[in-house]
């Protein structure tokens, strides 16, 4: 979707020079829901402000400035606004940093009446109005149009907003026997809107308030065909023929998108058991560390052995092979069929195991902390180069006059082994190591 990126000026609390911080956001209407600013802990531009407080423009309240390793230093200004809630990342940060919730958008899709500037407005109108107010007050330094991916409703295409609500979670299995004991088949099914409990509450009261919320669970989803057929009763209430085909039921989804696709996305619902969280880490490694960074680093070495040497080409090919095989192993529990297909297409020719799913993880694997630190420093150097070119409206292939490589005494020597890769990736004319 087409969105606009706004660079908004936040104040730095306690700054004698009235220093301002630029925050890039697509959701200025959520300013009154801002609960923190985040910067990457290794971003040297902002390390001095970590732990301080910022002042939210127009609303004039203080919020903490915190360190968060998932902040992308090369995106926007490198300072990220966390509001409740702009997207799922905000939800994660609010939980992990124990931040408060500030209600901005109500259930009816309007801005809360508590907002003194845009209260009661529809979201799109509120965004336009607050941009105008911010601009008139001198808080907007820049705005530009971008293509932005947002979650939308599958049918109407409306932007999905995130807000907390109370939900029922019923544990049947733990007390299964107790439920069976108290159940009288003649009383089923029970509609709480029509029938009151036969027994008094433990407090002695017989006044009950029925729950009006819709109970939507996987348990009821699994018996949808039975519900639609009215449990096979011969009373003419079977509506199955009116609803077929049920294109959103699991078998139909598998037929349309494959079992692996359903497994992959279902992992999102399993964060509580760390399955979904693990998949997010794997995704981040594959797309960010490997695709965005390592592939760019090693590309010229692999494709131009006449420039870098055949030994260097073989080294790069070996690393690519081992990493890609490892990625298949990581994704195997989520997408077993696709990963097995890729393994059989290529890797089985070089490995002893006839199937990817027969491979085992090496035991007692030790992490080289110096190499890990070096890898993080390389990512920072690449991010700095990309940020420089983005700020100067340069192509990523354009040369840059100087790239400072910030390293430690332990990692300094490792840079000598990868300078050619860094030059090929960043097109820096001069590289200077800065030891900290």
N, C-alpha and C positions, 0 to 999 in steps of 0.2 A: 504494500500500500504506500501511496505517496504521503510523506510526513515532512514536517519542518523541524530542523534542529535549531534550538535557541541557546545561545550562550548568555547565561544570566549571571549577574554580579551578586554574590553573597558577601556580607561583611565578615571580617575576622575580628572576633570579640577581643577587646583588650589591646588592639593594635593602635599605637599612638599615631601612626601615619595613615590611619584609616584604610589599611590595605584591603583590597577586594579580591575575592576568589571567583574565577570563572567556572561555571558548571554548565555542561552541555546536556540538554534534556529535550525530549519530544513531548513531555507531559507537564507544561507549566501550570495547568489547572490543578495539579496535585501539590502545589507549593505548600498549602496549609496542612498537608499530610506528611511533609518532610520530617523525618525523625533522625537523620544522620547524613553526613557526607563521608564517603569512603575514598581512600587512596591506596595504591599498592605500597606495601611496606618497603620495597626496594626502589621506589621512584624518588630519586634524589631531589627532584624539584619540590617535593612536598613533605619530606621527612620531618622538617622543622615544625610543621603545623599539626602533626599527629598528636592527639591528646588535648588539643585546644578546642575552642568552640567557634562556630560560625553563626551569623545572624541571618535568618531567613528574610529576604526582601519583602516589603509590603506588610508582612505579618509580624515582623520585629520580635521574634523569640529565638532563643539560643538552642543549638543542636550540637552534639559532639562530632568531632572529626576523628574517624577511626581508621585503622589499617586493615586491609582485607586483600589477601593474596590472589583472589579471583578477579580483581579489577584489571581491566585491559588498559595498560598505560598508553597505548597508541590509539585509543578510541576517544574521540572528543577532546577534552582538555586534560584527561587523565584523572579528574575529580568527578566522582559519581554521586548523584543525589539518590538517596533511598527514601521513598515515600510509600505510604500504606494505602493501596498497593498499586505500583505501576506495572509490575510483571512478576513472574514466579521467582526471579532472582531477589526481588525485594522481600518476598515471603521468606526465602531461605536466610537472608541476612537478618531480618527482624528476629527470627527464631535463634540463630546462632549467636547473635550479639545481645540477645535479651532486650530488645528495643520496644518502646511503647507503641500502641496502635492509636492513630489519629484518624477518625472517620471523616472522609471527604465525600464519597459517593454513596447515596442511599439506595435502598432496594428498588426504588422507582426509577433509577437511572438519572436522578437529578443531584446536583451538588447540595450538600447539607446546608440547611438554613443557618447553621452556626458559622458558616464562612461569611465574614463581613463584606466581602468584595463580590463574590460570584454565587452566593447562596441562592438556591432555588432555580438556578439555570440548568438547562440541558448541557451535557458535557461539551459538545461541539461549540455551542454558543459561549460557554464559560471559557473555553480555551481562547477563542478570538478576543473576548473581552479582557481577560487578564493579560494577554499579550499587549493589547493596546495600553492598559494601565501601566504595565511594566515599562513599555517603551517610552511613554510620556514622562515617567519618573526617572528615566535614564538608566534603568537596570539591564537593558538588553544591549549587548555589544555587537552581536552578529546573529544572523539567522540564514539558514540555507536549506534548500529542499533536498531530501534524501529518500531513498527507497527503504522502507522499514517493514520487517516481518512482525505481524501481530497475530494473536489468537482471535479467531472470529467464530461466530456461531455457524455451524455447518449448513444451515438452511437459509437463514436470512442475511448472513454475512456481517451482522452487527459485531462490533468490537467487544470482546469478552472482558468484563471487569472482575477483579478478585476482591471479595469481601468476606470477612469471617461470619460464620453462622453456626448455630448449634445443630448437631446431627446425631441421629440415633446410631449407636453401635451395640448390637445385641449379641452376647456370647451365649450361643445355644449349647455347644458341646460340653462346656465345663460343668453345667448343671443339667445335663440331658435327663438323667434319671429323675430328678426332682420335677422337671417339666412334665415328664410322662406320668408321674404319680398323680399330679393335680389336674390332669387333663381329662375332661369328660367329653367323649366324642359327640354326645348329643348337643353340646353347647357350641360346637364348631360349625361354621366359622364365626368369629366374633367381630362385630363392627362396633368399635368404641363410641361412635357417634350415635348409635341407637341403643346399645345395651350397657348397663352399669354392672360392675362386679357384684357377684352374689354375696361375697363376704365383706365385712367391714375392713377398713384400713387398719394397720397395726396401731394407729393412734386412736382408733375407736370411731372415726368419722365415717359416714356413709355418703358424704358429698364428694363427688368425683368430677373432675374437669377433663373431658376427653381430649386426647392429643389431635390437633388439627393438621399437623404437618404431614406431607406425603412421605410414606415410608418406601424408599426406593433402594433395594438391596440386591446383591448378586443372588441371594437365596430365592427371591421372588422371580428374578430374571430367568433363573434356571428352569422354572416350572411355568413359564409364560404360555407354552402350548396347552398345558393342562387347564390353566385359567381360562384361556380363550375358548376351549372346548367345553367349559363348565364341568370339568372333571368327568366327562362322558355321560352326563345325565341326559336322559331322553325327554327333555322338556322344550326342545326347540331353541335353546339359548346358545348353541354352538355357533360361534362366529368365525371359526377358523378359515372358512372359504373366502370370507370378506377380507382377510388380512394377508393371505398368501400372495406372493412369496415374502417371507420375513427376511428381507435383505440385510437387516442389522443383527441377526442372530449369528452365533459363532460359526456354525458350519458354512453359512453363506459368505461370511467375511473371509474365512479361510480359502474358500473356492475362488473368491475374487482377488484376494491380496496375498495369499500363501500363509501357511502356518507360521513361518519365520517372522513375517511382518507383524502378525498379531502378538507373538511372543515378545518381540522387541519393544513394542509400544506398551504392552501390558506391564512391562517392568517398571514403568512410571508409577504404577499403583502400588508398588511393593517397596517403597522407600523405607517403611517401618521395619522391614526385615533386611535392610541394607542391600537388597538385590537391585532395586532401582538406583540407589546411590552409587553402587559399584558401576552400574552401566553408565551413569553420567561421568564418572571419572575416566572410564575407558573411552567414551566419546571425546572427552576433552583432550586426552592424550593423543588419540588418533587424528582428530581434525586439527587441533592447535599445535601440539608439539611436533607431530610427525608430518602432516600434510602442509601446514602453514610454514613451518620452520625448517625441519630437517630436509625435506624434499628440495626446498629452495637452496639450501646450503650445498647439497651433494650433487645437484643436477648437472652443473657444468663439468664437475670432475668425472662423472659417469659418461657423459656424452662427448667430452673432448679429451680423450686420453693423450692425444698428440701435444696438448698444452700442459696437462697435469701429470702425465705419466701413466703407464699401464698398471703399475702396482697400486697407484692411488685409485684408479678406476675399479680394480678388483676389490680393494678395501671397501669402497662405497657400495659395490654390488653385494658384498658379504653382509654388510650392515643392513641394507635394504631387505635382503632375504630373511635374516634372523628376526628383524622387527616385524615384517609382514606375517611371518609364521607365528610369532608371538601374539600378534593382533588377532589372527584367526583363532588361536587357542583361547584368548580372552573373550571373544564374542561367541564361542561355540555353545555355551549354555543358553544364550539368547536366540541365536539364529543357527541351529545345528545343521539344517539342510544346506543353506547357502555356504556356510563355512566348509562343510564336508565336500561340497561340489568343487570349491576353489582348491581345496587340498588335493582332491583326486585329479584335477586338471593339471596341476603343476608339481606341488610339493612332494607328492607320493613317489615321484621319480627319484628323489634324492634322500628320502627318509626311510628308516627301517620299519616304521609302523604302517600297516596297510590302511589304517583309518585315523583321521584326526582325533577321534574320540577315544582312541586307545593310547594316546600319548599321556605322559604324566609330567607334572611340574617338577623341576629339579629341587631337591631338598637342601636346606641350609644355605640358600642363596644369600650372599652378603652384598650389601649395597655399598659401593665406593662413594663415600660422602664427598670427596674432593671432585670426582667426576660429575656427581649430581650437582654440586655447587657451580661447577664450570658450565654445565648445560643451562642452568638458570641464568648465568651471566650472559651467555651467548644469546638467549632469548631476549634479554633486556637490550643488548646491543642492536639486534635486528629491529626490535620495537622502536628504539630511538631513531634509527635510520628511516623507518617507515613514517614515523611521526614528523620528522624533519621534512620529508618530501611532501607529505600531505599538507603541512602548514604552508609550504611554499608552492603548492599547486604543481608539483613535479610528478612526472611519470615514475613508477617504481624502478624503471630501467635507466633513469637519468643519473648521471654521475653526481656525487656530492663531494665537496672539497675535503672534509675531515670527518672521521668517525672516531670518537673516543671510546676505548674499550676499558670499562671499569672492572678491575679484577683484584684478587688478593695475592699475597706472596705465594700461596699454595697453588693457585691456578695460573699464575703468570706464564710459566713454561708451556702450559697446554695451548696457549694462544698461538705460539710459534708454529704449532702443528696444523693450525686451522686458518691461518691468515689468508691463504689463497681462496678457501671456501667463502670466507667472510667478504673478501673483495668481490668475488663473483656474484654473491647474493646481494650485497648492498651497493656495489659500484662505487665504493669510496675510493677517492684518489690517494688519500693519506690516512693511515691508521695509527693512533697513538694510545699506548697502554697507560692507564691511570691506576696506580696501585693504592688501595685503601686498606 
